[in-house]
């Protein structure tokens, strides 16, 4: 097995196993009972724009056989070939499932938790924020998919609450890894989204490049003597979902040194990652996965 490692992305680890590159957090990688990793684009058998890629999601643009082979390669790179992968049917919700065994068919939802060895919890993304949570004391884990809707619904906070109820986890003990996602440099949203965040979070203006709700006077209206309703729509704003989720983690009681954030932007780094915003429906899917090793 050809394996290479190097420090990358603000002290994250990049490992390459037979052409498959995975990203890991050193603080999580040193836990002997834990398996975790974030996939990247290279090393698969799927084709996208003439290149072979590691698409890990079942899409109309790819075959089931390709995806299953890609998942096999990803699990092998993780050292998790013998683990049962649990992948959700993601719907941009705040639904969280606890798994004590692998389900017969995929469950609808956007986060999963377990304290059972042998279950590989997987989250698929192509711009949204993947978050992995680890309780080193109780040996419990969670995998979370947070797009803007999930972030607005506080899915990461609710997942922490589930871990507190289910496993007696203490937020101050938890480790959190926020994986590659679209950055605040590239993620444009309408002012109606900014309004929704403002209604839910006092600190919301800190997560936007130029906070606007669409209610501000539009000077173009007066310069052009346009009546209300005929002026150009308000300009979009840039939202930093990673910053928003980090703030929610801190608010839930995690300690700042225990939160590890990737600075890789899926939209900027398309040679390494997938971006639905940039590639559209033909885009592949990344996977972020975490498991407790069997004894």
C-alpha positions in Angstrom: 0.0 0.0 0.0 1.5 3.3 -1.0 0.9 5.9 1.7 2.3 9.4 1.8 1.6 12.1 4.4 2.3 15.8 4.7 1.1 18.7 6.7 -1.4 20.7 4.8 -4.2 23.3 5.2 -3.5 24.9 8.5 -1.9 21.8 10.1 -4.5 19.4 8.8 -3.0 16.1 7.5 -3.2 15.0 3.9 -2.8 11.3 3.3 -2.7 9.6 -0.1 -3.4 5.9 -0.4 -3.3 4.4 -3.9 -4.3 7.7 -5.5 -7.0 8.5 -3.0 -6.4 11.6 -1.0 -8.0 12.1 2.4 -7.8 15.0 4.8 -7.6 14.5 8.6 -7.3 16.4 11.8 -4.2 15.5 13.9 -6.1 15.8 17.2 -8.6 13.2 15.9 -6.0 11.1 14.1 -4.1 10.5 17.3 -7.1 8.8 19.0 -6.4 5.1 18.5 -10.0 4.0 18.7 -11.3 6.5 16.1 -11.5 6.5 12.3 -12.2 9.7 10.4 -11.5 11.5 7.2 -12.7 14.0 4.5 -12.5 12.8 0.9 -11.2 14.8 -2.0 -11.7 14.7 -5.8 -8.8 12.5 -7.1 -8.5 8.7 -7.2 -11.8 7.4 -8.4 -13.4 5.7 -11.3 -16.1 8.2 -12.2 -15.7 10.5 -15.1 -16.3 14.3 -15.0 -15.3 16.5 -17.8 -12.9 13.9 -19.1 -11.1 13.3 -15.8 -11.4 10.4 -13.4 -12.8 11.5 -10.0 -13.8 10.0 -6.6 -17.6 10.8 -6.7 -19.1 9.3 -3.5 -22.7 10.2 -4.0 -25.4 8.5 -6.1 -26.3 11.0 -8.8 -28.0 10.8 -12.2 -24.7 11.6 -13.9 -22.9 8.5 -12.5 -23.5 4.8 -12.3 -24.2 2.9 -9.1 -21.2 0.6 -9.9 -18.8 3.6 -10.1 -20.0 5.0 -6.8 -19.8 1.7 -5.0 -16.2 1.2 -6.2 -15.3 4.8 -5.2 -16.8 4.2 -1.7 -14.8 1.0 -1.5 -11.6 2.9 -2.3 -12.4 5.7 0.1 -13.1 3.2 3.0 -9.8 1.5 2.1 -7.9 4.7 2.3 -9.5 5.4 5.7 -8.5 1.9 6.9 -12.3 1.2 7.3 -12.9 -1.5 4.7 -14.6 -3.7 7.3 -16.9 -1.1 8.7 -20.5 -0.6 7.7 -21.0 2.7 6.0 -24.2 4.6 7.0 -25.1 7.3 4.5 -28.2 9.5 4.9 -30.7 10.7 2.4 -30.0 14.3 3.0 -32.8 16.8 2.8 -31.4 20.1 4.3 -33.2 19.5 7.6 -32.4 19.4 11.3 -33.3 15.7 11.6 -30.7 13.7 13.6 -30.6 9.9 13.8 -29.0 7.8 16.4 -27.7 4.5 15.1 -27.1 1.4 17.2 -27.0 -0.8 14.0 -26.9 -0.2 10.3 -30.4 0.6 8.9 -31.9 -1.6 6.2 -32.4 1.4 3.9 -31.1 5.0 4.0 -32.8 7.3 6.5 -33.9 10.8 5.7 -32.0 13.4 7.7 -28.8 15.5 8.0 -27.0 14.2 11.0 -26.2 11.0 12.7 -24.8 9.9 16.1 -23.6 6.6 17.6 -21.5 5.1 20.4 -21.3 1.7 18.8 -18.1 0.4 17.2 -18.1 -0.6 13.5 -20.5 2.0 12.1 -19.0 4.5 9.7 -21.2 7.6 9.7 -21.0 9.4 6.4 -22.1 12.9 5.2 -22.1 14.0 1.6 -21.3 17.5 0.5 -20.4 19.6 -2.6 -20.3 23.0 -1.0 -22.3 22.6 2.3 -20.4 22.3 5.6 -19.5 18.8 6.9 -18.9 18.7 10.7 -17.6 15.7 12.6 -17.9 15.6 16.4 -16.0 13.4 18.8 -16.4 12.8 22.5 -13.0 11.4 23.6 -14.4 10.7 27.1 -17.6 8.8 26.3 -16.4 7.4 23.0 -19.3 8.9 21.0 -19.4 10.5 17.6 -21.6 12.5 15.2 -21.5 13.5 11.6 -23.4 16.6 10.5 -24.4 18.1 7.1 -25.0 21.9 7.5 -26.1 23.9 4.5 -27.6 27.4 5.0 -30.9 25.8 6.0 -29.3 23.4 8.5 -27.1 26.2 9.9 -30.2 28.4 10.3 -31.9 25.6 12.1 -28.9 25.1 14.4 -28.4 21.5 13.4 -24.9 21.3 15.0 -26.2 22.7 18.3 -29.1 20.1 18.2 -26.6 17.3 17.5 -24.6 18.3 20.5 -27.8 18.3 22.5 -28.5 14.8 21.3 -25.1 13.7 22.4 -25.6 15.2 25.8 -28.9 13.3 26.2 -27.9 10.0 24.6 -24.3 9.6 25.8 -24.0 12.1 28.7 -21.4 14.0 26.6 -20.1 17.3 28.0 -19.7 20.1 25.3 -16.4 21.2 26.8 -15.0 17.7 26.2 -16.0 17.6 22.5 -13.7 17.9 19.5 -15.1 19.3 16.3 -13.8 19.2 12.7 -15.3 21.5 10.2 -14.3 20.2 6.8 -13.9 21.7 3.3 -16.9 23.7 2.1 -17.7 26.8 0.1 -16.0 29.8 1.7 -17.2 33.2 2.6 -15.2 34.3 -0.4 -17.6 32.6 -2.8 -21.0 31.8 -1.2 -23.5 34.3 -2.5 -27.0 34.3 -1.0 -29.9 36.7 -1.4 -30.8 39.3 1.1 -33.8 37.3 2.1 -31.4 34.7 3.6 -29.6 37.5 5.5 -33.0 38.5 6.9 -33.6 35.0 8.2 -30.2 34.8 9.8 -30.7 38.2 11.4 -34.0 37.0 12.9 -32.3 34.0 14.6 -28.8 35.2 15.5 -27.7 38.4 17.1 -24.2 37.9 15.7 -25.4 37.2 12.2 -24.0 40.4 10.6 -20.5 39.1 11.5 -21.0 36.2 9.1 -21.7 38.3 6.0 -19.2 40.3 4.0 -21.6 43.3 3.8 -24.7 42.7 5.8 -27.9 43.8 4.0 -31.5 42.7 4.4 -32.9 44.3 1.3 -34.8 46.9 3.3 -32.0 49.5 3.0 -32.6 52.5 0.6 -31.4 51.8 -2.9 -29.6 54.9 -4.1 -30.0 53.8 -7.7 -33.8 54.2 -7.4 -33.3 57.9 -6.7 -30.5 58.5 -9.2 -32.6 57.1 -12.0 -35.9 58.5 -10.7 -37.3 55.0 -10.6 -40.5 54.4 -8.6 -40.5 51.8 -5.9 -40.8 48.3 -7.4 -38.9 49.2 -10.5 -35.4 49.6 -9.1 -32.8 46.9 -9.5 -33.0 44.2 -6.9 -30.6 44.4 -3.9 -27.2 42.9 -4.5 -26.5 39.5 -3.1 -24.3 39.1 0.0 -21.5 36.7 0.8 -22.2 34.3 3.7 -19.5 32.4 5.7 -21.2 29.2 6.8 -18.0 27.9 8.4 -17.8 31.0 10.6 -21.5 30.6 11.5 -21.1 27.0 12.5 -18.0 27.7 14.5 -19.9 30.4 16.4 -22.7 27.9 17.1 -20.2 25.4 18.4 -18.7 28.0 20.8 -22.1 29.0 21.9 -23.0 25.4 22.7 -20.0 25.1 25.0 -17.1 23.8 23.0 -13.7 25.2 23.7 -12.1 27.2 20.9 -8.9 25.0 20.9 -11.1 22.0 20.3 -12.6 23.3 17.0 -10.6 22.6 13.8 -11.7 24.4 10.7 -10.5 23.6 7.2 -9.7 26.7 5.1 -10.2 24.9 1.8 -13.0 26.4 -0.3 -14.8 24.0 -2.6 -15.5 26.7 -5.2 -11.9 27.9 -5.3 -10.2 24.5 -5.2 -12.1 22.6 -7.9 -8.9 20.6 -8.8 -9.1 19.1 -5.3 -12.8 19.3 -4.4 -16.4 19.3 -5.8 -18.6 22.4 -6.0 -22.2 22.3 -7.0 -22.3 26.1 -7.2 -19.5 26.0 -9.8 -20.2 22.7 -11.6 -23.9 22.3 -11.4 -25.8 19.0 -11.5 -22.8 17.2 -13.0 -20.8 17.8 -9.8 -19.6 14.9 -7.8 -20.0 14.5 -4.0 -17.4 14.5 -1.3 -17.8 12.4 1.8 -16.9 13.1 5.4 -16.8 10.0 7.6 -16.2 9.0 11.2 -16.4 5.7 13.1 -15.4 4.0 16.4 -13.0 1.1 15.7 -14.2 -2.3 16.7 -12.2 -3.7 19.7 
